[in-house]
């Protein structure tokens, strides 16, 4: 295998690796943010009608939010990987936006992990009773507001990631063409005047 083939093989491997990373990011965001959106927009309201009580639905939410927090931690790890891989994307505002939204989501995730056990201690799963209702309402409101901020930051981060991918792809599409044109002009043999003569 010559150097040109090695270069092409390495380039192909890089493309496949980048495709795998982007695929994982899409799946992680679909499961995490998509799951949060569907649960908040559909499941909770359906639970109110089926169980007939917001309190009973809350005990279901207690279990679901644990999985949402776990999926959020996994998704944030993949988002960090993607942000590092996209550090060469043009535009400081794009890089700054990716890291700012990631930091917001990560900070909120830490706060949610801290709040969740505090809320759990106020819930009695066996009797479906809530102790210290006033404290529970305050903490629950903080939890909901933080989750909403994280969701909004996640949507903005998704848009910025798509813009970064587009910028990187456009840069890659322009570089190989100029590289090949330069190489072809350098490697193209000059016509032999002896062979060109009739």
Secondary structure, 3 states (H helix, E strand, C coil): CCHHHHHHHHHHHHHHHHHHHHHHHHHHHHHHHHHHHHHHHHHHHHHHHHHCCHHHHHHHHHHHHHHHHHHHHHHHHHHHHHHHHCCCCCCHHHHHHHHHHHHHHHHHHHHHHHHHHHHHCCEECCCCEECCHHHHHHHHHHHHHHHHHHHHHHHHHHHHHHHHHHHHHHHHHHHHHHHHHHHHHHHCCCCCHHHHCC
